[in-house]
Amino acid sequence: MKVKINTKAEKAEMQDLFGIFFEDLNHAADGGLYAELVQNRAFEFCSVDNPEYHGLTAWEKIEKGGKTELRVEKEHGLFPENPHYLVMEIPEAGEDTGVWNLGFGPGISLEKGECYDFTCYARKERGDCEQLEVSLRSAKGQVYTCASIQMTEDWEKYQLTLQAPMDDRQGRLAVTAKGSGCVELDFVSLFPRHTYKNRRNGLRRDLAQLLEEMHPKFLRFPGGCLIHGGSLHAKDRDSLYRWKNTIGPVENRPACRNNWGYNQTMGLGYYEYFLLCEDLGAKPVPVLPGGYNPHTHEGAVGDELKEYIRDALDLIEFANGDTDSFWGARRAEMGHPEPFHLEYIGIGNEEVGEPFFERYPLFHKAVREKYPEIRIIGTSGPFAAGREYDRGWRSAREEGADLVDEHYYQSPEWFIAHHHRYDAFPVNGPKVFLGEYASHDNTWFNALAEASFMVGMQNAAHAVKLACYAPLFCHRDYVNWEPDMIWMDNQGAVPSPNYYVQKLFMNHHGDVVLQQEIEDKGPSVMLSRYPDSLPGGIVLEANESEVVFDNIVITEEDTGKQYTYPKTVVNPDKPKKKLMDVSSRDYTIHLHARELSGKKGFTISFGQQDEKNRLFWGIGGWANEDSIIGEDVNGRNSCLIQRTRSVEVGRTYDLEIRVRGRKVETFVDGVPEQETEVLPVLAEPVYITSSLEKDTGDMIIKLVNVLPWEQKVQICLEGEENSRFAGSLYRMDGFGREDRNTFEHPDLVSPKVMAAAFESNRFEVDIKPESICILRLHRRQNPILPGLYADPDVLNFNGTYYLYPTTDGFSHWSGTKFHVFSSKDLRKWKDEGILLDVASEQVPWSVGSAWAPAVFQRNGRFYYYFCAKRPDGVSCIGAAVSDSPVSGFGAQPEPLLTPEMVQAAGVKMSQVIDPSIYEEDGQVYMLFGNGEPAIVKLSDDLLHICPETMKNLEGAEDFREAVTVLKRQGIYHFTWSCEDTGCEDYHVNYGISESLYGPVKYLYPVLLKRPETDVLGTGHHCIFKGSGEDTYYMAYHRFATPLSDYPEGKGYHRETCMDRVEFGADGLLKPVYVNP
């Protein structure tokens, strides 16, 4: 197979294609991502949330040597929106009397050495029980650590910190009282100190970091069915999800029934969702209810509907409004005066039924008129095809929606068969937002099938603009829905194979899809047993109902044979009745069906090979609202087409199924009901898509092989005939189809990465059986300059990069001339000529040895700092200034920095060399030194030092020379060179500090040799910011190549290179991948 990729031809913009979706089901929020460790902290649980819930759910009394009585009241509560509180009566004082909380799942997970922040509201109602003791305990009652609170008779908020002395995954939080009497408690809370980004009321660090590492383009929230199930009234306990109830102090956020059968505290609310988006670098995609509950068919009208529309408008103001607007001011009060830059808003979640689509235009019109820049997302229901799906798309086209939210959960085989689903979608009109999708399970084969479909979506980026897997999280002790991307418990998390596929596609996203042409593709492989027909058993079924079938006639259309069957009754005791096996290509099933009792209707299976492989027509279903033609493959279900229909008890339905090859038609009472074609699973040899990342210039090629044999793919990058390439090859291969990640083996199915290098634009890649392969390539740019240059410093000014190196190739580094180079793209560099000659009259105090320059720009003036030797052979640092970055530099008559100045300041150092410049808050500093590093502030004219500010920098382990600093996310990142520049082990170490003046905490090397590729002596670098928001590069030198050209004096013969710098989810600089 050959694929030609035109790196200069853009097929479609990818925009925000791959993102994530968060919904609070499976305890994804409370007990999951939301870091609160106390369950039922405000004593608000009740039977509306779950029939088994009550005010003391998750609380148990402690009474050792005394007596404790617990009850929940609301007469004297502090918070009107959460009025309940705990009354703890202690009629008899004892050794240990009070209450403890069980946490979520098996208990509160405690980590040795971790600090936990406790808060509560409390008061002594009567008695002598002024002192409360708060403790962390084992499930058997062993006290690990405790602290005391002295109460008053008034409600007050108390805070303290507890440190766990040991690990315990089933811990308890206890609150006990000394003495007897009555104590009242409310909002009893316990958070780990170290939440994600260390935010108060924050998120679980490990789970949020898994999301951060995905680099999603967007986050859809908060649901899902979560948003549209419940009462229409915002103040009802079981209301639809109303965003205004989820902001402000947590004590004032009313608890609400979760649509998945538990309580949601709303501690993770809209403000926290927006913060999470900001922290992840993901665009927020909120979804709001449309004033209609599709489950109860209740809809808001009049002023109540206007309130829902106002919610949508107010949310946009909350996210984007100025601080002088009402909701923008509310956002600012919460601590975020800056806007959240909302671009998208969704109205409704997988809605069906005309009542919703009667209301949707009112939302659309209001948002479009007031906020025309917002992209509005409509909905097309929870099915991949059918009348409700068509209704949603018709509404979107009529109203001018920007996107349509599609949802479907299907078998992996369906995803393979429908790889080209979106190819023929139009370029113009509403775009696709695949807001929820997954294949049914978390095995490797599921993830692989999804990857093949994602390739199809990317290739159809003209039509598909957003897509996200669902659901995101599942707590192993609270399973509402499977599959899920990330499984968790109170202790840790297990990313599924599906997670790693999604992460690969997001990490290697690209900005535009490239034009590609596939040649010698080879035949596709038929994976379906019967590619042209649907033979098999015919089975009658009742769906938790009693149903009578009669007038049953099955006709084989090709032979004309008819088979009749007597009246058949199926019920919960005998729910199925097989009639016969059909082998004909074309056949018709005709019968009458009548539901005698029950409410979920009936099903007719056909083409059934076994219990796990069949076609079916189901009428009624779990809510008695659907008529569905579906398919089960290996026990995994797909809805092929749907329309709304309810079964009436006692009514006789005249039903007919016509099977013609793989085309299926159904009729009810002689009227056409549905028509669909059951696509066979036809797998292509390899699924391929390619994209370009504009900021880096990286080319990304994704290849997916769903077949059980290896494929060879020859790749030609057209337009790159004179280029060499290097980069990374990411593989997921070698797994069994049923392999999955578990808590015992969490990384069984995960990617591996290796270096990749190609000497031309034509190369071959082997795609392993049932595997994913992603190539991220960039043009090999090293060395970036022709000839011998070292010690580079780079300035990014007005869209042009300027590189200032040492001119190399002279024995004992005795060169005298400095050059400067310029580039627009960091790839093609122009020699702008000689900038300075330190052996000429340009530098009066110097005689030669031009080394290690640094440059700084301020207000259109360019300051050039350099090393040179005085007549006495001693190295000093000089300064020159110009109005141009490439010429006209005039050196100062005396050195800026000399050994005598350093000695006078009491600073230790071997040589005064290797300056680098750092600016913060308008102040400019120079870092410098050999043997020992130092830092000094420069004067306002930038041509003198402030001697009193000079200080050695402590902690730079194995320091030799060339120290630099970069500040990012509040951390000072220090890097410095180690060993001698003439040594092949010359390298760069890395450390961090909270202060510019240190001390530095050494972490690890970040730039090392790669002897297997002849890369040696890597060091003396600079780190500079690229054109992207968070894009950095490192310029450095290495021994000149080929090494054989310079058998002696390699330290005098060096070449300048450049590679990307990346930061991890922990905020730390990653080791630089050194390209050969």
N, C-alpha and C positions, 0 to 999 in steps of 0.2 A: 504494500500500500504506500502511496506517495501523497503528501499534502503540500501544496504550495500556499504559503502565507505571505500576502502582500503587506509588508510592514508600513507602507506609506498610504494604504487605502483603508479608510475607516468605513465600516459597514453601518454601525449604529452606536450611539452613546449608551453606556451602561447605566449612568446616573447612580441610583442608590439600590442596585438590584438585590443584593443579598444582605438580609438583616435578621433580626431575632424578634420573637413574640413572647411576651410575658403575660400569663394569666394565673390568678391565684386559684388553682385547683391542685389536688394532691398535696395540700398544705405548702404550696410554693412560696407563699409570703409568710404568714404567721407559722412559726415552726420551721421555716426554711430560709429564704433570702433575707427576710426581716430578722434582725439579730436579737430581738427580744427573746429571753430565755424562759420567762414566766408565762404559763398558759392561764388565760382568764384573769389577767392582772387587775382588771377593774370590776370583777365580780358581776359582769353583765351577761354572761352566758345564760341562755334560756331555751325553752323548748321550741321556740320559733326557729332558732338556728338548727336544732336537731332534737328530735323527740327525747333523746337520752340526756340532753343538757339541762343543767340547772345552775343557780348562782354559785354553788360550791364545786362545780366541776373542776377537777385537777387540784383541789385543795383537800387536805386531810388534817384532822386535829391531832395534836400531840398532848398526851396527858400521862405523865410519869410521876407518880407520887401525889398527884392532885387531880383536878377535874377541869375539863374544858368543854364549853358549849359554843357552837358556831351557828350563826344565822346571818342572812343577808337582808338588809333593810334599805330604804331610800328616803325616809322622812327628812333626814338632816344632811343629805349629801351635798358635796361641794359643787358638783358639776351637773347642771341641768340636762346636758346631752347624755351624760352617763351617771345617773343619779344613785345607783346602787353602791353599797359599801359593806364591808364585813364587820359584824358585831361579834367580838370575841369575849364571851363571859368566862371568867375564871372564879367560880364560887369557892373553890378550895385551892389555895396555893400549893405548889408542889415543886419537885426538883426540876421538872421540865414540862411546862404547860404552854400551849400555843397552837401554831398551825404551820404546815409546810406545803410547798407547792411541788407538784410532780413533774413540772415541765412538760415537754412534748415527747411523744414516743416513750422510750424506756426511762427517760429522765433527763436532767440537765447535764450537758457535757461540760466537764471541767478539765482544764488543761493546766498542768503543773507550771507554776510561775506566772500564769496569766492573771491580770487584775480584772475585777468585775465591779462595775458601778451599780450600786443599789440606790434606788429612790423609792419613797412611798409618802403618802399623806397619812397622818395618824393623830389621834388625840386620846387622852384618858377621859373616859366618860364618868368614871367614879372609882373609888377604892384607892389602894396604895400601890398600884402597879405602874408607877411612873416610868420605870425602866424597861425598855425593850431590848432584847438581844437578837441580832440578825446573824445567822450562821449558814455556812455551806456545809452540807452533810452527805454522808453516804446513804444509800437506800435502806441500810440497816440502822441508821441513826447516829453513826459515828460523826462527831463534830470535827471538821477539818480546820475551820477558822471562824472567828466570830468578832463582832463589834457591838457596842452598846449605843442606844439612843435614849436620851432623857426627854420625856414627853411633857406637854402641858395639857390643859383642859380645852385648848383651842386647836382647830385643825391647822396643822403646819406641815410643810414639806421638809422631809429629811433626806440627806444624801450621805453616803459613805462608800468606801472602797474596800473590797475583800480580795485577798490574793490566795489562789488555790495552792496548797502545798503538795498536791499530788494529782495525777490523772484519775478521773472517774467519769465513765460515760453514762452513769445512772444516778447522778447526784440529785440533791434536793436543796431547796432554799427554805430555811426555817425562820419564822419570826415568833419568838417566845417572850413571855412577860414574867417579871419578878413580882411576886406578891399576888394579891387577889383583887378582884374588881371587874371592870369592864373597859375594854380597849376597842377602838374603832379604826379600821384600816381601809385605805383606798389606793388604787393605782400602785400596786406593789410591783416594782419593775427591777429587772436585772439584765444588764447588757455587758458583753465583753468590752473591755477598754479599747481593744484594737479592732475596731470595725473597719470596713472598707473606707479608705481615705481618712480614717480616724474621725468620721463624722458622728456627732451625737444623734441619737435616734436613727442609727445607721444600719448598714447591711452587713451580712456575714461575709467576712473577708475572702474566704476560700471560694465561695460560690460566685461572688462578684468578679473575682480575678479570672475565673474561667470565662466569664462573659467578656471581660476586657481583652483577654488573649485572642478572642475571635476577631476583634476589630470589625464589629458589625457596622453596616452603613446606617441602619435605623433600628429603633426599638418600637414595636407596636405594643400598646398597653391600653387599659388594664384587662381587656378581654375582647372577644370570647363571650360565651354564653353567660359569663359572670355579669355582663352589663345589662342584658335585656330580660332577665328573669326576675319577677317580683312585682311588688305593688307599684303603681304609678305615682304614689304620693311620697315626696322626698323625706317626710318625717316618719314614715312607717318603718318598723324594724326590718321588714322584708322588702324594702324598696328596691327599684332598679338602681344601678350604680350611678350615684350623683356626685360629680367631682367636687362640688362645693362642700360636701360633707367630709372631705378627706384632707383639707388643708387647715393650717393654724395649729395651735397647741394640741397635742394628742389628747389631752383631757377633754377637749371640746369637740372631738370628732366622734359622732355617734356610732357605736358598734352597729353592725348590720349582719343580717343573715347572708351567708355566702351561698350562691346558687348551687354549689356542690355539696351542701349539707353540713356546713360547720360555721363557726363564727369568724368574722373578719373584723379586726380591731381598727382598721384603716390607719394603723401606724405607718404603714407603707402606703402613702397617698400620692396625690398628683404632684405635689411639690417634690417629694422624694423621687418620683419617676423622672421628672424633668432633670433633677440633679444627676440621677444615674445616667441619663442620656448624655449629659454634658461630660460626665467623668469618662464615659465610654467613647466619646467622640462620635456618638450615634445621633441621627436626627430623630426627634420625637414624632411618633405617629399615634396620637390618642384616638380612641374610638368612643363615641358617645351614643347613648340610647336615643332612638328616634321617636320616643313618646308612644311606643307600642310594645306590648308583650305578646310575642307570637305563640307562647305556650298557653296563655289563657284567652288570647284574642281580645284583650282589653286595650283600648287606645285613648290617649289624652285628646281632649277637645277644648276649644275656646281658650280661656286664659291659662288653663293648665298646659295646653300644647305650646302656647306662647312662652311659658316658663322654660320648657325644654329647649326651644329655639334660643331663648336668651342665654341659657347655659352655654350653648355652643359659641355664641358671640362673646360672652364674658370669658370663656376659656382662652380664646385667642387674645383678648386684652390682658388676661393674667400672664400669658406666656410672653407676649410681645409688647405690651403697652408701656408707654412712658410712665415714669414714677409719679407724674401728676394726674394720671388716670386712676379711677377707683381701684380696679383690679391690679394695675401695675404697682400701685402703692401697697396693696396687700402683699404682693410678691416681694417688694423691697423690705417691708416690715419683717418678713420671714428670713431676710438675710441675703437677698439676691436682687439688688437694684438693676443689674444688667438683664436685658431680655434673654429669653431662652431660644429665640430664633426659630419659632414654629413655622413649618412650611406646609404640613399636611394636617388634615382632619378627616376622620371617618365618621359617617353617620350610619348607625345601625351595624349589627353583627349578624351575618348570614340570615337575613330576614326573608320571610316568605309571606305571601298573602297580600291582597290588594290594599288592606288598610294601611300597611306601612308605606306602600308606594303612593298612596294618596297624601301622606304627610311629608314624605321626603322632599318634594318640590318646595315646600315652605322653608325648610332648613336651607336648602340649596340656594334659593333666591336671597335669603337674608344674609348668608355668609358671602355670597358673590357680590352683593351690593356694597357691603361694608368693608369686606376684606378681599378685594379681587385677586390679590397676590397669593392667597391660600389655595392649595390644591385640594379639592374636595374628592373624597372617596365614597362611592356608592357601594351597593352590596348585591350579590347574585345568589344568596342562599348557600346551603351546605352541600350542594350536589354539583357534579361535574357537567351535567347536562339535564335538559328537561324544561318543562314549562316555567317553573319558578326561576331557574337559571336564565332562561330567555327573557322573562319578565324583568329581572334585574338589569340585564344588558340593555333592554329596550328603554327602560327608565333612564339609564345613564346617558344613552345617546340623545334622548328627547330633552333632558335637562342640561346636557353639556357637562356632565361630571368629568373630572380629570382622570380618575381611575375607577376600576370596578374590583371589589374585593371578592375573589373566588376562594372557596374552601372545599377540600375533599381529602378523604383518607381512604387509600386504596391498597390493593395488593402490590407487591413489588413487580409482579409480571405486568400489571396494568401500566405502571410507570414506564417500563421498557417498551410496551406496545404503543404507548402514546407519546413517544419521544418527540414527534413532529407536531404535537397538538397545536402549537401557536405559530407555526411557520406561515400559515395563510391568513393570520389575523391582519387587519388593515394597518397601514402606517398611520393613518389619520384617525381622529376620534379618540374615545376613552381608551386608556391603557390598562393592562392587566396588573392587578396587585394580587398575587397568590398569597393571601394572608394567613392561611392555615393549610398545611399539607404534611403528609407522612405516609409511608407504607407501614403495614400492620406488623411491627415487631422491631426489635433493636439488634437483630443479627447483622453480621457482616454483609450478607446478601441483600438485606433491606437497604443498608447504607449504600451499597454498590448500585442498586437499581435507582435510588434517589439521585446518586451522582450522575448517572446516565441521563436522567430527566433534567437535571440542572444544566448539563451541557446544552440540551435542547432549548431551555429557557434563555441561556446566554446567547445562543445563536439567533434567537428570536427577540433580541433586545429592542428591536423596533416596536414591539408590541408589549413586552413584559418589562415593567419598570421596577417592581418591588416583589420580593418573595421571601417568605420566612417559614421555617419548619415549626411544627407545633405538636404537643406542648413542649415547654422548655424544661421545667423541673418536676420531679416526683419524689416525695419523701417515702421511703420504703415502708414506713409504718402507716401511711395514709394514702392508699392508692385509689384514686377515682377513675383514672384513665391510663391506658397504655396504647402505643409506646410513648416514650418520653426521651428528650435529648440528654438530660443529665439526671441521674439518680443520686439520691443523697440520704443520709441519716443525720443524726445530731453530731456525729463525729467527723464525717468526711463526705466526699462526693466521688461518683464514678461517671465520668463522661462516656457516653455510648459510642459505638462506631459511627453512628449518625452525627454525633457532635464533631468528631474529627473530620468527617467529610465536609460538614458545614464550615468548620474553621478553615480548612484548606481553601475552600472556594472564597471565603471572605478575606483571608490573609493574602490571597493572590487573585484579587478582584479584577483590577484593570479599570480603565476609564472608557475605552472604546473597544468594540468588537472589530476585529480585523477581517478583511476579505480573505477567504481561503477557498481553495479548489482541491478536491480529492480525486486522485487518479488511481487506476488499478485497485479499486476498492475491494474487489472480490465480492462474492455473493453473500447476502445476509443469511442467517441461520434460523430455520424455523424451530422454535422451542415448543410450540403447541402440538399436541398429539394429533389433532384433527384440524389441519389448516383451513379446510374449505367447508366444514360441516360441524354440527353440534349433536352428535349421536349420544345415546345414553339413556339412563333410567328416567321414568316419569313418576314423581312421588307427590302425593297430596299431604298437606300439613296444616295443622291448626296452631295458631299463635296464642297459646294460653286461653283457648276458646273451645267451644264445642261447635263443630261445623258439619253440615251434611252436604255431600257432593252427589249429584245424580245426573242423568242424561249424559253420561260420559262417553264420548266418541273420540277415538284417536285414528287419524287417517294418514297412511303413508302415501304422499302425493305422487311419488314416482311409480308405484305399483298399483295404486288405487285401493289397496287393502284397508279395511276399516276394522277397528277393534272396539267393542262396546263393553261397558262394565256396569255392574249393578250399583245401586245406591250405596254410598260409603260414608260412614260417620267416623270422624276423628275428634279426639278430645284430649285433655291433659293426661289422662291415663293411657291412651293409645294415640299419641299425637301425629303419627305418620302412617301412611299406607302407600306402598309401592304398587304401581299398576303394571308396568312392563318396561322393557328395554327397546329402544328404537334405534335402528341402524341406518335408516334412510337419511338422505341429505335434506329432503324437503318433507315436512310433516306438519299436521295441524292437530291441536288439542282443543276440543270443545266440550264444555260442561256447564252445569249450573252449580252455584255455591250459595249456601245460606248459613249465616252465623246464628246458632240457636242461643248461645250465651257467651259472655266474655266481652272484650273490648279491643282486641288487637287483630282481629281479622284472620286471614288465612294466606297460605303460600302454595304455589304450584312449582315444584322443581322439575327441570327437564335437562337433558344433556348431562345427567348425573353419572359420573364415573365411580364415585364412592362418596362417603359422608363429607369429605373435605374438598371435593371438586364437582362443581355443578353450576348450572344457570338456574335462576328462579325469578318468578313474578310474585312479589309480595304485596298484598293489598291490606292496608290498615297500619300495621307496625306498632312500635312502642308507644306512640301517642295517638294512634288511629287517625293519621293524617296523610299518609303517603301511599302512592302506588309506584312501586319501584321494580325495574328490571335490574337484577344484580348478578354477580358472578363470584363464586368462591374458588380460589386456586390455592391448593395446599392449606385449606382452612382459613385463608385470609380473604376478606370480603372486599368487593368493589361495588359501588352503586354506579351502574352504567347510565341510567336515565331515571328521572323522577317527575311525578306530577302530584298535585294535592288530591287526595280522595279519602273519605272516611267510610267505614263499613257500618251499615245500619243493621242492628240485630233484627232478625226476622225477615229481612228483605232477601229475595232471591235474585242473584246476579247471573246473567248470561255471559259467560266468559269464553274467550277464544285466544289461543296463541298460535300464530303462524310462524313457523321456522322455515326459512328458505336459505339454505347454505348457512352462512353466519349472520344473516339478517333476521331480526326478530320483530314481529308486530303483535300488538295486543289490542283486543276489542272488549268493550263492556256494553252489553245490551245492543250489540250490532254497531256501535259507534267506535271509530278508531280511538284508541287510548294513547299508545306510545309506539315509537318505532326507533330501533337502534341497530347498529352493526357491531357485533362482538369481534373486535379486532384480534387476530391471532398474534401471538408473541413472536415477532420477527426481529431477531437481534442482529444489528449491524456488526461488522468485524471489530471496529473501534469507533467510539464516539469522540469527536474532536471539536474543540473550540479554542480560539486564540484571541488575546486582547493585548492592548498596549496601556501601560501605566505612564501617563504623560509626565508626571513630575520627575520620575527617575529614568524614563526612557526604557524601562524594563519591558520585555516581551514575555507574555505568559501563555503557555500552551497547556491545556488540560486534555488528557486522554483517558478514556474509561473503556475497559474491556470487560464485558459481562460474560464472555464465553470461557470455557474451561481449557483453552489452549492459548499459547503465546502468539502474539502478533508482532511483526516487524514493521515499523513505520519509518519511511524515509521522509525527512522534513527539509523543505527548501524555503529559506527566508528571502523572498524576492525583494530586490532593492537594497540588499546587503552584500553585494557580490565581493566587496573588498574588506569585509569585516571578519573579525574573530570574535568568539563569544565565550563568556564564562558566566557562571551562576550556580544555581542549586537545582537538584532533582529530588522531588518529594515523591515517595512511593508508599502506597498501602497495598501490600500483596502478601501471598503466602498463607492466607487464613482460610479456614474451612467456612463453608457457606453458613453454617449454624453457629459459628463462633460469636461470642458476645463478651463484653466486659462485665465483670462482677465485682462485688466488694472484696472477694478473695483474690481476684486477678483483674485489677482495674485497668491495666494497660495492655491486655492481651491483644486487642485490635487497636493499633495506633500507628501513626505515620513514622517513617524514618526519612532522613534527609542525607544527601551526599553532595559533594561538589561535582560540578559539570563544567567541561571545557571543550570547545569545538574550534578547530582551526579554520573553518570556512563556514559559509552560509548553508552548506548542504551536509547533513549528518543523519545517522540512523539511530533510532531508539527502540529498544525491545520493551514491549508492553506485556507484562507477565499475565498468566491466566487469572481471570476474575480479579482485576486489579485496577487501581487508580494511579496515574502518573501525572505529575505536574512539573513542568519545566519553567523556571523563572530565569530568564537570560538577559544579560546586558552585553553591550559591545565591550570587548576587552580593550580597556583604555590604558592599561599599564605596560610600559611607562607612558605617562601622559605627555611628556616633553621629549623631543629628539635631543640626543646628546646627554651630557653628564651634568646633572644639577642635583642639589641636596638641600636639606634644611628649609623646606618650603613654608611660607606663610601666605594666606589667601584673604583677599578683601572682596566682599560682594558690594558693589556700588552701582546704583542706577541701572540694574539689570545686566551688568557686566561683571565678570569675575576677573580679578587681577592676582597673579601669582608672582611672589617675590622669593627667589631661591638663592642659595649659594652656588656660584659657578664652580664646578668641580673638575677633577682631572689633573690637579697640580699636586706635586709631592708636598707632603706635610701641610696640605691645605693652604698653599701659598698664593692662591689666586687673588686678584686685586679688583676685579670688575663685577658689579652686580647688574643682572639683567632683570627685566620685568616682562611678563607674558599676559595676554588678555584672551578671554573666551566668553562667548554667550551661552554655551551649553555644557561646559566642563569637559568637552570631548576634543574640540578643535581649538588649538592654542596658537596664538600669533605672538612671535617675538617682537616686542615693541622697542627693543634695542637696549643699550647700556644706560642704566639709571645713574650709576655712581661709580667712580674709580677712586678707590681709597689710597692709591699710590700717586695720585695726581694732586694738583693744587686745589681740587674740589674739597679735599679733606686735609686741612693744614696740619693737623696733629698726628696723622697716620702715615705709615710707610708701607702697609700692605696687610695681607691675610684677612681678606673680606669674607666674613662668616655670618651665617644665621641671622638674617634680617627679620624684622617685625614691622607691621604697618598699622596705622590707625587713621581714621578720617573723622573730622569734625567740622561742620559748617563749611564744607567745600574745600577745606585745607587738609593736606595729606602729610602725615608725620611718619618719617621713616627712621627706624632704629636699627642699628647694625653693629657688628663686632669688627674691630680692626686692631692692629698693633701699633703702639708708639715706637719711637726710635729705640727705646730701651728693651724692645721685644715683649713688653707686657700688653696683654689684651685689655681693651676697654670697650665700653659701649658708647657709641656716638649717636647723634640725632641730626636729621635733615628735614627740611620742610619745603612743600611746593603747593601750587594751586592746581596741579595736574597729577593724576595717579601714575603717569608714565614718563614724565620728563620735568626738567626745570628744578630739580631738587638742589637746595643750597644747604651745605652742612654747617653746623655750628663750629666756631673756631676751636672750641675745647670739647673734650669728651663730656657726655652727660653723666657717666658713672665710671668711677675708677676704683682700683683696689684700695687706694688710700681712703676714699670716702666710705667704702664698706668696712674697712678696719676701724675707722673712727666711730662708726655706728655700733661697733661691737658685734658685728655679724660675721659668722664663720663662712669661709668659702675658699675653694682652690683657685678658680679663675672667674673673673667677672665677664661672663659671656652669655649667649643664648637668651635674649629678651623675648618675652611675649606680653601682650597688652590686654588688659581687662578693664571694662567700664561698668560702673554701677552707680545709679543715682547721680549721674553727672560727674562723678569722680573717676579719674583714670589711674590705674595702677600698672606697675611693671613687675612681672615675675621673672626671675633670672637666676643664673648661677651654675657652677660646675663643682661637684663634690658635695655641696650643700645648697639647697634651694633657699631663696629669699624673696621678699616682696617689699615694694616701696610705692608710696603714692607720688604721682607726678604733680608738679605745680600747675596752676591754671593755664599757663602758656604752653604746657606740655613739653617744655624744653629744659626743665630743671627738675630735680627731685626735692622731696620734702624729707630731709635726713632723719628727722625725729620719728618718721613713720616706718623706717626700715626695720625688718625683723626676719629672722630665720623662720622657715616653714617646717614645723615638726611633723614626723610621722610618714614621710615619703620614703618608704622602704626601698633599699637598694638604689637610691637616687644617684644618678651620674650627671644628668644635665637636662635642659630643655623642658622645664615645667610649664604647664598651661592650666587654665581653669575655665570652666563653663558652668553657669548656673541654670538649672532647669528644675521646675516644680519645687522651688525652695531649697534645693540641694546643690552644694558646690561640688562639682565633679573635677577632681584634679588628675592629671595624667603627666607622666614624666618618663624620660628615657633612662635605661639601665645598661650596664656594661659599657664597653668602649665602641665607638662608631666603626672601628676597624675589625670588630669581632663579629662573627656570624651570628652570635647569640644576642646581639644588640636588640633590645625590645622595649616596649612601653608598658609601664605599670599603671594601675588605676586605684584611686581611693576617693573617699567622700568626706565632707565636713559640713558642719552647720555654720561655720564661720569662714570668711575669706582669709583670715589669718591663721586658720587651723585651730587645733591640730587635725591632721589628716588621718583618717582611718583607712589603712591599706586593705584592699579587697583582693585583687587578682590582676594578672597581666591581661591587656586587651589587644595588644598587637605583637604577634610572634612570627618567627620564621616558618616557612613551609619548605623544608629541604627537598621533599619529594618533587617539588615543581621548580627547584633552583631559586626559591625566594629566600634570601638570607640577609641578615643585617638590617632588619626593619626597625626604623625609629626616627627620631627628631621630626616631630609631627606638628601639625596644627589641626584643630577641630573648628569647622565653620558651618554656619547655617546656610542651607540651600534656599531655593525659592518657595518650597512647600512650607506649610504651617509648622510642621515638626520634623523637618528633614535636615539631617546633618551629614557632613562628610569629614573624612580625615585625609589630609594630604601628608605624605611622609616620604622618606627615601629608603632605598634598599641597595644592595650591591648591584652594579650594572650587569645586565645579561646580554649575551650568554656569558656565564662565568668564565668559560675557557678563554675569552678575549682578554681577561685581566688576571693572569696567574699570580701577579704580585700587586701589592698596594690596593687591595679591594676597598679599603676605607677611604682612599682618595678618588675612587671611581664608582660613583653612585648615581642612581637615576631616580627621578621623582615619580611617585605613584599616588593614586587616590582611590579610596573605597568608601562605601556607605557606612555610617554609624547608626546603630539602632539602640533603642532603650527597651528593656523588658517591662512586663506588667508590674514589677516591683519598683520601677522608676530608675533602675540602675543600668549603666551602660553595658551593653553586651560585648563580648569579645568580637573584634572586627574580623569579618571574613575577608581574608587576604586573597585577592585575585592574582593569579600568576601573570 
